[in-house]
Amino acid sequence: MGPETLPPYRHISSTPIALSSASALLTEYLSNSELHPHLHPDALITPTGIMFSSHDGPMGSVVMHNLRRVAAGLRGEYLEPEATPEPEEDEERRGKWKGKKTPILQEGQDDWQEKEVYEREAENEVGEVGERGNFVADGGEAPEVQVVDDGNEGGKKRKITEDDGDSKLDKEARRKAKKERLKELKRQKEKERTTKA
């Protein structure tokens, strides 16, 4: 096996250039970027080719906007700093989207109510049905429980309630009904096969 060859590369020197030539290069790049989508950092690569971003189009994204500002600075233009939101406004905006300090309007109310207050005042219901109770804690009688050794592994014991005998009968009946349904289904499929053949 021969020596491994490296892929071709182009060395770009980092020697400083004059502001006028940098301005010319950047201006040319920006004008070409309005015609050719492959010069945009947010270009879309599709099966039909490279396309402009669906959001920003030929003018480009924030990167292209910032490059235009740099090009204007290289030409000697002074651009006002772009307005950034004050920290208090920014926190309010983030809080609204995160669900913090979001007012909730209740039915029949004209004023907004803070989310925390609404949640404190709301009834704590369990599940979709509503509040559930424990009939034993509410004064009902607990069913009798017998502990029986089934002879299963590890000497584990199983609890049997009064209703256990009925549930065993129901279970057997369900099994028999299921077997009958399956047999009937098999008979129907056999009839369909014989009629098709």
N, C-alpha and C positions, 0 to 999 in steps of 0.2 A: 504494500500500500504506500502510495507516495505522500509527500508532505501535504498537509491540509492548507488549502488556499483560503484567504479571507475574502469576504464579499467586497465588491468595489465600493469605494467611499469617496466623498469630496471633502477636502479639508477647507474649512472656512476660517480665515485668520481673524483674530480679534483685535486687529490694529485699528486705532481710532481713525475716523474719517471726519471731514469737515461738515459743519452743520448744513451748508448749502447742498452738498451731495447727499447727505442723509435725508434732507427734506425732499429732494427730487426723487430718491428711491421710494420713500414712503408715499409720496403723492402718486407716483406711477402705480405702486401696489394697490392703493385705495381705488384708483380709477379702474384698474383692471379687475378688482374684486367685484365691482358692480356688474360686470359682464360675465365673469367666469366663476361659477360656484365652487370650484375646487380650491380657490384661494381663501374660502371662509373656514374658520375653525369649527363652525357648527354645521357644516354641509352634510347632507344626507347621502349615503351611498345606497343606491337602489339597483335592482336588476337592469333598469333602463339606462343607468349612468349616475353621475353625481348631480345632485340637485340642491338648490338653495333651501335653507331651513324653512319649514312651513310657518314658523312663527314670525321670523324676522325678514325673510325675503332677501332681495339684493343688497339692502342696506346693512344687513348683518346684525350681530348680537351686541352685547355690551363690550366685548373685546374690540369689535370694529369701531364702535362709538368712541372708545378710549383712544384707539389709534388715530381717529380723526382729530381728537383734541390734541394729541401729541404733535400731529402734523401741523395743526394751526399754531401751536407753540413754537415749532421749528421755523415757521414763516415769520414769527415775531408778533403774532396776534396775542392779545391778552384775553383770556376767557375767564369769566367769573367762576369761582368755585361752585360746583353743583350743590344745591340745597340738600342737606341730609336732615332727617327728622330729629327733633330734640329727643334726648333719652327718655323723658317722661312720656312723650307721645308714642315713642317706639314701644315702651313697656305696655302702654294701654292697648296698642294695636295687637301686640303679641298675646296679651291677656285675653282679649276678646276671642281670638282664634283658638286658644288653648282651653277655653271654657272657664277661665277665671274671670270673676267680676262681670259675668255676662248676665244682664238683667233678664228676668222671665216674667212675662205678662200672664197673670192668671185670668180665668174667665170672669167677666163682670168687673174687672179692675181697670181703672183708667191710668194708674201710675205703674211704673215698672218696679219690680222687686229684685233685690240682689239674689243670686243663685244660692248662696250659702244660707240665707234666711229662708228661702223657699224650701230647701232640702230639710232644714231643721223643723219647719212647721208641718211638712208633709207627713202623712201617716206612713209608718213603716209596715208595708204589707209584704207577706211572704208569697212569692210565686205569682202566677197570673190570676189565680182564683181569689186570693185575698188572704186574710189572716187565718191561720189554722190553729186548731187546739188539740190538746192531748186529752182524750176522753177520761183517762184514769185520773189525771190531775184535776179535771173539772168535776170530779165526784162520781164517775162511773166505776163499775166493778171490773177488776182485772180478770181475764180468763184463767182458769186453772191450768197449770203446766205440770206435766209428768216427765220425769227424766228416765229414759229407758236405754239400756245397753243393747245395741244392735249387734254387737260382736264384730264391729268393723275395726279397721286398722288403728293401732295406737290406743285402743280403749276409749276412743272419742264417744261422747254421749250425744244423743239427739233429743231435742225437745219435741214433744208431741202435745198438741193442744186438743181440745174437745172436737174441733172441726176436722181433725186430721183423717178420721175414718171416712167422712163424706168426700173429702178431697181425693182420697185414693180411689173411691168408686167413680168420681167424676173423671179422674185421669184415665182409668181403664176404659170408660165409655168413650172418651175422646180418642183414645188409641184405636179402638175397634172401628169407630166412625171413619177415622183417617184411612185405615186399612181398606175399608169398603170403598171409599172414594178413589183410592189408588187403583184397586182392582177394576172398578167401573171405567176409569180413565184408560187403563190398558186395553180393556175390551173394545172401547170406542176406537182407539188407535188401530187395533187389529182389523176392525171392520173397515176403516178408511183405507188401510193398506190393501186388503183383499178386493175392495171395490175399484181401486185405482189400477190394480194389476190385471 
